[in-house]
Amino acid sequence: MEKRERFARTILNGFESYFAEFQNITLAAKSQFENADWQGIRSASTQRIDLYKQKTNQIYEYVELIAGDELRDFEFWRGARDVYAGLIQGHNNFEIAETFFNSVYCAVFKHRKIRDEYAFVFSPHGDMPPADVSSVYRTYTLDGSMASLLEALLTDYAFSIPYEELQRDIDNIVEVIVSYLAPRFDLNEENVEFQVLEHHFYRNKGAYIVGRINSGGKSMPFVLPILHNEAGAVYVDTMLFGSDKVSVVFSFTRSYFLVDASIPAQYVLFLQQLMPAKPISEIYSAMGYNKHGKTYYHRCAFRHMQNTSDQFNIAPGIKGMVMCVFTLPSYDFVFKIIKDRFTPPKDMTHEQVKAKYNLVKRWDRAGRMADTQEFTNLAFARERFSDELMEELHKVAPSVIEEHGKALVIKHVYVERRMTPLNLYLQNANDEQVEAVMDEYGNAIKQLASANIFPGDMLLKNFGVTRHGRVVFYDYDEIVPLMDCNFRKIPEPRTEAEEMASQPWYTVGPNDIFPEEFRLFFSGNQRARKVFDKLHSDIYEASFWRGLQERISSGHVEDFFPYRREMRFERFPAPAAESA
């Protein structure tokens, strides 16, 4: 028993060490924001993601030494799990500590034999701590003017650098509150209360104040994005109202926030109240706890499978050359398996594809690439798979599947939020929808490029449309850093023979890209191409891409707004009209 206790305590100490270092990285975000250290914030986000693997590998070495020959003895792990469960009884962050234990277990057993008696597939303490959310928000009651309430709020959430123009920001917020909320809420003094999470959320070049306004039994979520003018001051850029707009701020398509939450569950529960449609697993991930987000996702997925009976089918849309994709009609996620052999002309290895997905996890996704969860040896009920899907899996990825009685084990799979493929969306879109979605498509390409990501294969089928109407890229096998690309203009032919040649008569290097050829991505949909050409024809110019490379090489970090630009407050008054 003494060995098991040392073993369990070592894993718990490893978790505490990980959590403390995670917090330390996060705590630096405020100073980085104040100093406009955008590269520092980006580096911190990546550092936190890598930290988890570093800590679990470190603890693996210690527990291997402690356990000796019993390291791979399941009875030893059963006892260690019981000891660990007792150690974290009443722990404020027991749920994340359980996930850390699971990660060490999976490192030992290579994700095999994941059973609840040996690891925390489910928690004996419940899914989440019984968190008191009232301890993590500040309350502002309207007992005077709305302007005075907002002045107190913004003063409390001030930085070491001043507001660019505090009174202007207050006036802007009051105006939008009155125009948006007055028709919906009773704004009388005795009814209005602001509940605001105590710490800012940092990401990219923004800091976000998150809360809700309560009045007469009604509640309205809101977000105040704070931006740095890079001249030594900050300003409120806009005010976002409602669950949908807050949900986009916390989207699965964006990099993780840095937020000082000593008990993450408190923040998660408050945020879930603001965004009831958003899975709790995604909220954990949005705060940087993506490994526990994966644990929470798996528990919810298991329960969904237990309570439904529909079958997995091949996902709608054009089949991919690299991935086989399937889904469940009743489920909001898709499952992606790397094929054993790739359809020509795709020429890469499985490890290269995995490296691309790992790159996406660590990169600033700019709101335009879907986050994924990666699973090894994931077990399903074989009866839930349609005959057509099983035939497809045996055909394109037989090495990835194993059947054990009533179970189907998939050795490696990515899970991703389901979206409507852009090519399918366009089939039933009216003219207004085509205009909006093609503008989104162009913006997605440009914003990815600004984040130093070249998507590679920009076919319409490789982009999806979310429930909020945003266009998101989800085919990662050809992505490369934009800075690795050599954008060229197609040379003018010098002779008639060159002009009529079926193959390029000019030399083409391995990293050469000719944007003029991007028009081919619209083959078969001239309606979409016509709209795109009107809105984003600059994408066909090599000079456009080289200009982005110059900005990136100069150290510029682009702003990625989780809201439409037209929603931004006007910072400077319009110039007075000239007299006649």
JOVEN-V505012 format. One record per backbone hydrogen bond with DSSP energy under -1.0 kcal/mol. NH is the residue of the N-H (numbers start at 0). CO is the residue of the C=O. E is the energy in kcal/mol with one decimal. If there is no record, write none. Layout:
nh->NH co->CO e->E
nh->NH co->CO e->E
This chain:
nh->4 co->0 e->-2.2
nh->5 co->1 e->-2.2
nh->6 co->2 e->-2.6
nh->7 co->3 e->-2.9
nh->8 co->4 e->-2.9
nh->9 co->5 e->-2.1
nh->10 co->6 e->-1.7
nh->11 co->7 e->-2.3
nh->12 co->8 e->-2.9
nh->13 co->9 e->-2.1
nh->14 co->10 e->-2.2
nh->15 co->11 e->-2.7
nh->16 co->12 e->-2.5
nh->17 co->13 e->-2.5
nh->18 co->14 e->-3.2
nh->19 co->15 e->-2.3
nh->20 co->16 e->-2.2
nh->21 co->17 e->-2.7
nh->22 co->18 e->-2.4
nh->23 co->19 e->-2.2
nh->24 co->20 e->-2.4
nh->25 co->21 e->-2.0
nh->26 co->22 e->-2.9
nh->28 co->25 e->-1.9
nh->31 co->27 e->-2.2
nh->32 co->28 e->-2.7
nh->33 co->29 e->-2.5
nh->34 co->30 e->-2.0
nh->35 co->32 e->-1.6
nh->36 co->31 e->-3.1
nh->37 co->35 e->-1.6
nh->40 co->36 e->-1.8
nh->41 co->37 e->-2.2
nh->42 co->38 e->-2.5
nh->43 co->39 e->-2.5
nh->44 co->40 e->-2.0
nh->45 co->41 e->-1.7
nh->46 co->42 e->-2.8
nh->47 co->43 e->-2.2
nh->48 co->44 e->-1.4
nh->49 co->45 e->-2.3
nh->50 co->46 e->-1.7
nh->53 co->49 e->-2.0
nh->54 co->50 e->-2.6
nh->55 co->51 e->-2.5
nh->56 co->52 e->-2.3
nh->57 co->53 e->-1.9
nh->58 co->54 e->-2.5
nh->59 co->55 e->-2.1
nh->60 co->56 e->-1.5
nh->61 co->57 e->-1.3
nh->62 co->58 e->-2.9
nh->63 co->59 e->-2.1
nh->64 co->60 e->-1.4
nh->65 co->61 e->-2.1
nh->66 co->62 e->-3.0
nh->67 co->63 e->-1.8
nh->69 co->66 e->-1.9
nh->70 co->67 e->-1.6
nh->72 co->69 e->-2.0
nh->76 co->72 e->-1.8
nh->77 co->73 e->-2.3
nh->78 co->74 e->-1.9
nh->79 co->75 e->-2.4
nh->80 co->76 e->-2.7
nh->81 co->77 e->-1.7
nh->82 co->78 e->-2.1
nh->83 co->79 e->-2.7
nh->84 co->80 e->-2.7
nh->85 co->81 e->-1.6
nh->86 co->82 e->-2.1
nh->87 co->83 e->-2.0
nh->90 co->87 e->-2.6
nh->93 co->90 e->-1.5
nh->96 co->92 e->-2.0
nh->97 co->93 e->-2.4
nh->98 co->94 e->-1.4
nh->99 co->95 e->-1.9
nh->100 co->96 e->-2.0
nh->101 co->97 e->-2.5
nh->102 co->98 e->-2.1
nh->103 co->99 e->-1.8
nh->104 co->100 e->-2.3
nh->105 co->101 e->-2.8
nh->106 co->102 e->-1.8
nh->107 co->103 e->-1.6
nh->108 co->104 e->-2.5
nh->109 co->105 e->-1.1
nh->110 co->105 e->-1.1
nh->111 co->108 e->-1.3
nh->114 co->112 e->-1.2
nh->117 co->114 e->-1.3
nh->118 co->114 e->-2.1
nh->120 co->118 e->-1.1
nh->130 co->128 e->-2.6
nh->134 co->131 e->-1.5
nh->135 co->132 e->-2.0
nh->137 co->195 e->-3.1
nh->139 co->193 e->-2.6
nh->141 co->191 e->-2.0
nh->142 co->140 e->-1.1
nh->148 co->144 e->-1.7
nh->149 co->145 e->-2.4
nh->150 co->146 e->-2.1
nh->151 co->147 e->-2.0
nh->152 co->148 e->-2.3
nh->153 co->149 e->-3.0
nh->154 co->150 e->-1.9
nh->155 co->151 e->-2.1
nh->156 co->152 e->-1.7
nh->157 co->154 e->-1.3
nh->163 co->233 e->-3.8
nh->168 co->164 e->-2.0
nh->169 co->165 e->-2.5
nh->170 co->166 e->-2.6
nh->171 co->167 e->-2.4
nh->172 co->168 e->-2.3
nh->173 co->169 e->-2.8
nh->174 co->170 e->-2.3
nh->175 co->171 e->-1.9
nh->176 co->172 e->-2.5
nh->177 co->173 e->-2.7
nh->178 co->174 e->-2.4
nh->179 co->175 e->-2.5
nh->180 co->176 e->-2.5
nh->183 co->180 e->-1.7
nh->184 co->180 e->-3.4
nh->190 co->187 e->-1.7
nh->192 co->213 e->-2.1
nh->193 co->139 e->-3.2
nh->194 co->211 e->-2.8
nh->195 co->137 e->-2.7
nh->196 co->209 e->-2.5
nh->197 co->135 e->-2.6
nh->200 co->207 e->-1.9
nh->201 co->257 e->-2.4
nh->202 co->205 e->-2.1
nh->205 co->202 e->-2.7
nh->206 co->225 e->-2.4
nh->207 co->200 e->-2.5
nh->208 co->223 e->-2.4
nh->210 co->221 e->-2.2
nh->211 co->194 e->-2.3
nh->212 co->219 e->-2.4
nh->213 co->192 e->-3.3
nh->214 co->217 e->-2.5
nh->217 co->214 e->-2.3
nh->219 co->212 e->-2.2
nh->221 co->210 e->-2.7
nh->222 co->239 e->-1.7
nh->223 co->208 e->-2.8
nh->225 co->206 e->-3.9
nh->226 co->234 e->-2.7
nh->228 co->232 e->-2.8
nh->233 co->161 e->-2.0
nh->234 co->226 e->-2.2
nh->236 co->224 e->-2.7
nh->239 co->222 e->-2.7
nh->241 co->220 e->-2.1
nh->245 co->241 e->-2.1
nh->246 co->242 e->-2.6
nh->247 co->243 e->-1.7
nh->248 co->244 e->-1.4
nh->249 co->245 e->-1.6
nh->250 co->247 e->-1.5
nh->253 co->250 e->-1.4
nh->256 co->285 e->-3.5
nh->257 co->201 e->-2.4
nh->260 co->258 e->-1.4
nh->265 co->262 e->-1.6
nh->267 co->263 e->-2.7
nh->268 co->264 e->-2.6
nh->269 co->265 e->-1.9
nh->270 co->266 e->-2.9
nh->271 co->267 e->-2.4
nh->272 co->268 e->-1.5
nh->273 co->269 e->-1.2
nh->274 co->270 e->-1.9
nh->277 co->274 e->-1.7
nh->282 co->278 e->-1.3
nh->283 co->279 e->-2.3
nh->284 co->280 e->-2.0
nh->285 co->281 e->-2.6
nh->286 co->282 e->-1.2
nh->287 co->284 e->-2.2
nh->288 co->283 e->-2.2
nh->292 co->288 e->-2.3
nh->293 co->289 e->-1.8
nh->294 co->290 e->-1.7
nh->295 co->291 e->-3.0
nh->296 co->292 e->-2.4
nh->297 co->293 e->-2.5
nh->298 co->294 e->-2.0
nh->299 co->295 e->-2.1
nh->300 co->296 e->-2.9
nh->301 co->297 e->-2.6
nh->302 co->298 e->-2.0
nh->303 co->299 e->-2.3
nh->304 co->300 e->-2.4
nh->305 co->301 e->-2.0
nh->306 co->302 e->-1.5
nh->311 co->383 e->-3.5
nh->312 co->326 e->-2.9
nh->314 co->324 e->-2.3
nh->323 co->336 e->-2.9
nh->325 co->334 e->-2.4
nh->326 co->312 e->-2.6
nh->330 co->327 e->-2.5
nh->333 co->415 e->-3.2
nh->334 co->325 e->-3.0
nh->335 co->413 e->-3.0
nh->336 co->323 e->-2.8
nh->338 co->321 e->-3.0
nh->339 co->395 e->-3.0
nh->342 co->320 e->-2.0
nh->345 co->342 e->-1.9
nh->352 co->348 e->-1.7
nh->353 co->349 e->-2.4
nh->354 co->350 e->-2.0
nh->355 co->351 e->-1.6
nh->356 co->352 e->-1.8
nh->357 co->353 e->-2.1
nh->358 co->354 e->-2.0
nh->359 co->355 e->-2.0
nh->360 co->356 e->-1.7
nh->361 co->357 e->-1.4
nh->362 co->358 e->-1.3
nh->366 co->252 e->-1.1
nh->367 co->364 e->-2.8
nh->368 co->252 e->-1.0
nh->369 co->472 e->-1.3
nh->370 co->251 e->-1.8
nh->372 co->414 e->-2.2
nh->374 co->412 e->-3.1
nh->376 co->410 e->-1.0
nh->377 co->409 e->-2.4
nh->379 co->407 e->-2.5
nh->381 co->405 e->-2.9
nh->383 co->380 e->-1.8
nh->384 co->381 e->-1.8
nh->385 co->311 e->-2.1
nh->389 co->385 e->-2.5
nh->390 co->386 e->-2.4
nh->391 co->387 e->-1.9
nh->392 co->388 e->-2.8
nh->393 co->389 e->-2.5
nh->394 co->390 e->-1.4
nh->395 co->391 e->-2.8
nh->396 co->392 e->-2.4
nh->399 co->396 e->-1.5
nh->401 co->408 e->-2.1
nh->403 co->406 e->-2.8
nh->406 co->403 e->-2.3
nh->407 co->379 e->-2.8
nh->408 co->401 e->-3.3
nh->409 co->377 e->-2.7
nh->410 co->399 e->-3.4
nh->412 co->374 e->-2.4
nh->413 co->335 e->-2.5
nh->414 co->372 e->-2.8
nh->415 co->333 e->-2.2
nh->417 co->331 e->-3.1
nh->419 co->464 e->-1.9
nh->421 co->462 e->-3.4
nh->424 co->420 e->-2.5
nh->425 co->421 e->-2.2
nh->433 co->429 e->-2.6
nh->434 co->430 e->-2.2
nh->435 co->431 e->-2.1
nh->436 co->432 e->-2.9
nh->437 co->433 e->-2.3
nh->438 co->434 e->-1.6
nh->439 co->435 e->-2.0
nh->440 co->436 e->-2.3
nh->441 co->437 e->-2.2
nh->442 co->438 e->-2.5
nh->443 co->439 e->-2.6
nh->444 co->440 e->-2.0
nh->445 co->441 e->-2.3
nh->446 co->442 e->-2.8
nh->447 co->443 e->-2.2
nh->448 co->444 e->-2.1
nh->449 co->445 e->-2.2
nh->450 co->446 e->-1.2
nh->451 co->448 e->-1.9
nh->452 co->447 e->-2.2
nh->453 co->479 e->-3.1
nh->456 co->454 e->-1.4
nh->457 co->455 e->-1.0
nh->461 co->458 e->-1.9
nh->462 co->459 e->-1.7
nh->463 co->471 e->-3.4
nh->464 co->419 e->-2.3
nh->465 co->469 e->-2.7
nh->468 co->465 e->-1.9
nh->471 co->463 e->-2.9
nh->472 co->367 e->-3.3
nh->473 co->461 e->-2.3
nh->478 co->475 e->-1.2
nh->479 co->453 e->-1.8
nh->483 co->480 e->-1.9
nh->484 co->481 e->-1.9
nh->485 co->510 e->-2.8
nh->487 co->512 e->-3.0
nh->498 co->494 e->-1.9
nh->499 co->495 e->-1.9
nh->511 co->508 e->-1.4
nh->512 co->485 e->-2.5
nh->516 co->513 e->-2.4
nh->517 co->514 e->-2.1
nh->519 co->516 e->-2.0
nh->520 co->517 e->-2.0
nh->521 co->518 e->-1.7
nh->522 co->519 e->-1.8
nh->524 co->521 e->-2.9
nh->528 co->524 e->-1.9
nh->529 co->525 e->-2.4
nh->530 co->526 e->-1.4
nh->531 co->527 e->-2.6
nh->532 co->528 e->-3.0
nh->533 co->529 e->-1.3
nh->534 co->530 e->-1.6
nh->535 co->531 e->-3.7
nh->538 co->535 e->-1.8
nh->539 co->536 e->-1.8
nh->540 co->537 e->-1.7
nh->544 co->540 e->-1.1
nh->545 co->541 e->-2.3
nh->546 co->542 e->-1.9
nh->547 co->543 e->-1.5
nh->548 co->544 e->-2.0
nh->549 co->545 e->-2.0
nh->550 co->546 e->-1.8
nh->551 co->547 e->-2.4
nh->552 co->548 e->-2.7
nh->553 co->549 e->-1.3
nh->554 co->551 e->-1.8
nh->555 co->550 e->-2.0
nh->566 co->563 e->-2.0
nh->567 co->564 e->-1.9
nh->568 co->236 e->-3.6
